[in-house]
């Protein structure tokens, strides 16, 4: 697949990504968004999915985290879309249900080029530390729309907002790992293309 390099610069942010879909080139993810909680979630995602990436972000964090979180999602999504190319020889679908202590979340993915996010998640608190929990939906929305894939996320239950977020990112990681698994058919579609 090769190493994908992606940049996004706006008046509010500057994001740089090196993206290694199967971890063949980069040894370890290096993540520096300026937002500790987002870094933590992206490290979990990378570790459990096997996707390796380097992210460096500069954003207007003095305003709030929204622009940086969304633009990181956009840039990662664009890198994923580029890395997938024609989406040949992949399993296409992936699903995972992952617990994190008392929280249980599910991610279901279709890597066909049909961008969609269905998000059925509620958090008991508006913040995790100084991170707005509503930004988790913004991140996944930006990722799915720009990565051109369908993503369903839901939390069955949970009392701790950090645990809910962690179960979501881990479920997404395992679901995408399954969707990326190689298979013999060129395209798992009656249309003959994804």
Secondary structure, 3 states (H helix, E strand, C coil): CCCEEEEEECCCEEEEEEEECCCCCCCCCEEECCCHHHHHHHHHHHHHHCCEEEEEEEECCCCCCHHHHHHHHHHHHHHHHHHHCCCCCECCEEEEEEEECCEEEEEEEECCCCCEEEEECCCCCCEECCEECHHHHHHHHHHHHHHCCEEEEEEEECCCHHHHHHHHHHHHHHHHHHHHCECCCCCCCCCCCC
